Amino acid sequence: MHSVSAPDSFLRIAPTVRLGKNVSTHCFVNLYGCEIGDDTRIGAFVEIQKNAVVGALCKISSHTFICEGVIIEDEVFVGHGVMFINDVDPRATANGRPQSEADWSVLPTRVCRGASIGSGAVILAGVTIGEGALVGAGAVVTKDVAAGAVVAGCPARFMRHRNPIAISPFSREQHATA
């Protein structure tokens, strides 16, 4: 567990964060209650909420929001300004009072190993982006993306299959014991 507060760089890492080895962060980052794997890079102006997991060897680009319930596996690229959503029916109030955590439940989202998400994409709650898939810049992902698929548009539609890439055989478990 780590607790870091660097007012001069506006870096906030709550004591509830589990950081792997060699994680690099930039200014204006807000992390709380999440887990970040080894050798992951996190750009400026990123927020990662409680109960979110980012694997090892990932790159999370600036201005990205990763909400509660998002699981990002190893070796995933997340472009600039990507937004994850965890609620399919958001509301400000419930029964005439401000909504609280007790009034809704998180719908988990998964980004599988080696996937890439282009800048400005929006990932709706409850979808799975398959291993090695590519989500085009500005896409709105409303349903699951198959492994190795390339999707783009609003809503995101299948375009083609991605050229196979070599995903590191150096798994998270091996990385953790190295």
GIZIDA-V781157 format. One record per residue. N is the residue number from 0. RES is the residue in one small letter. PHI is phi in radians with two decimals (none if undefined). PSI is psi in whole degrees, 0 to 359 (none if undefined). NEAR is the number of other C-alpha atoms within 10 Angstrom. Layout:
N_RES_PHI_PSI_NEAR, N_RES_PHI_PSI_NEAR
This chain:
0_m_none_144_12, 1_h_-2.27_148_10, 2_s_-2.36_117_13, 3_v_-2.35_134_12, 4_s_-2.42_116_13, 5_a_-2.12_88_11, 6_p_-0.97_328_10, 7_d_-1.20_335_8, 8_s_-1.97_1_12, 9_f_1.01_36_15, 10_l_-1.62_126_20, 11_r_-2.23_114_18, 12_i_-2.16_111_23, 13_a_-1.22_157_18, 14_p_-1.15_348_14, 15_t_-1.51_2_15, 16_v_-1.52_137_21, 17_r_-1.86_107_19, 18_l_-1.75_134_20, 19_g_-1.34_185_18, 20_k_-1.28_145_14, 21_n_1.02_32_13, 22_v_-1.32_133_16, 23_s_-2.01_135_14, 24_t_-2.23_156_18, 25_h_-1.97_182_15, 26_c_-1.07_156_18, 27_f_1.06_40_19, 28_v_-1.81_139_21, 29_n_-2.23_111_19, 30_l_-2.13_132_25, 31_y_-2.65_132_19, 32_g_1.11_19_18, 33_c_-1.95_176_23, 34_e_-2.23_131_21, 35_i_-2.17_127_24, 36_g_-1.37_169_25, 37_d_-0.97_144_20, 38_d_1.04_25_19, 39_t_-1.56_144_23, 40_r_-1.98_131_19, 41_i_-2.13_122_24, 42_g_-1.35_177_20, 43_a_-1.18_153_20, 44_f_1.05_38_20, 45_v_-1.84_138_25, 46_e_-2.10_132_20, 47_i_-2.20_119_25, 48_q_-1.51_174_20, 49_k_-1.02_150_19, 50_n_1.07_23_15, 51_a_-1.83_149_21, 52_v_-2.25_131_23, 53_v_-2.10_126_25, 54_g_-1.29_191_23, 55_a_-1.43_153_28, 56_l_1.02_35_25, 57_c_-1.72_160_26, 58_k_-2.20_118_21, 59_i_-1.91_109_25, 60_s_-1.37_167_21, 61_s_-1.01_156_22, 62_h_1.11_26_20, 63_t_-1.71_145_25, 64_f_-2.11_118_21, 65_i_-2.01_109_25, 66_c_-1.58_172_24, 67_e_-0.92_138_22, 68_g_1.61_357_24, 69_v_-1.57_131_29, 70_i_-2.05_120_20, 71_i_-1.98_118_27, 72_e_-1.35_184_21, 73_d_-1.13_151_26, 74_e_1.05_36_26, 75_v_-1.73_139_25, 76_f_-1.82_128_21, 77_v_-2.12_117_25, 78_g_-1.24_182_23, 79_h_-1.18_138_22, 80_g_1.16_29_21, 81_v_-1.40_138_24, 82_m_-2.09_127_19, 83_f_-1.79_146_20, 84_i_-2.19_138_22, 85_n_-2.09_9_21, 86_d_-2.33_121_18, 87_v_-1.45_347_13, 88_d_-2.46_67_7, 89_p_-1.20_144_10, 90_r_-2.51_154_12, 91_a_-1.50_330_9, 92_t_-2.26_161_11, 93_a_-2.46_121_12, 94_n_0.97_41_7, 95_g_1.37_11_7, 96_r_-2.35_161_8, 97_p_-0.98_137_10, 98_q_-1.18_142_14, 99_s_-2.09_177_11, 100_e_-1.03_332_7, 101_a_-1.21_344_7, 102_d_-1.61_0_11, 103_w_-2.65_166_14, 104_s_-2.27_148_11, 105_v_-1.29_137_16, 106_l_-1.82_110_16, 107_p_-1.11_149_19, 108_t_-2.24_142_24, 109_r_-2.25_134_19, 110_v_-2.01_114_28, 111_c_-1.40_164_21, 112_r_-0.85_133_24, 113_g_1.30_6_24, 114_a_-1.30_160_26, 115_s_-2.28_136_24, 116_i_-2.12_121_26, 117_g_-1.27_160_20, 118_s_-0.96_141_21, 119_g_1.33_5_19, 120_a_-1.24_152_26, 121_v_-2.10_126_24, 122_i_-1.94_112_28, 123_l_-1.32_162_21, 124_a_-1.09_142_23, 125_g_1.48_3_19, 126_v_-1.60_160_20, 127_t_-2.10_130_23, 128_i_-1.79_117_26, 129_g_-1.18_165_20, 130_e_-0.97_130_22, 131_g_1.22_7_26, 132_a_-1.26_162_26, 133_l_-2.26_122_25, 134_v_-1.78_123_30, 135_g_-1.19_157_22, 136_a_-1.00_135_19, 137_g_1.35_2_19, 138_a_-1.20_153_22, 139_v_-2.03_108_21, 140_v_-1.55_113_25, 141_t_-1.91_349_17, 142_k_-2.57_169_16, 143_d_-0.96_147_17, 144_v_-1.98_126_22, 145_a_-1.17_154_17, 146_a_-0.98_134_19, 147_g_1.31_1_20, 148_a_-1.43_152_21, 149_v_-1.93_125_23, 150_v_-2.17_151_25, 151_a_-2.73_160_20, 152_g_1.79_184_16, 153_c_-2.37_102_13, 154_p_-1.26_161_13, 155_a_-1.09_134_22, 156_r_-2.22_152_19, 157_f_-1.10_133_13, 158_m_-1.93_314_13, 159_r_-2.99_178_12, 160_h_-1.62_144_15, 161_r_-1.39_145_14, 162_n_-1.06_134_11, 163_p_-1.03_142_9, 164_i_-2.10_160_9, 165_a_-1.49_107_8, 166_i_-1.50_133_14, 167_s_-0.92_133_11, 168_p_-1.31_357_7, 169_f_-1.43_84_13, 170_s_-1.22_167_14, 171_r_-1.00_318_17, 172_e_-1.13_318_9, 173_q_-1.15_321_9, 174_h_-1.09_320_15, 175_a_-1.18_334_13, 176_t_-1.73_356_6, 177_a_-1.29_none_7
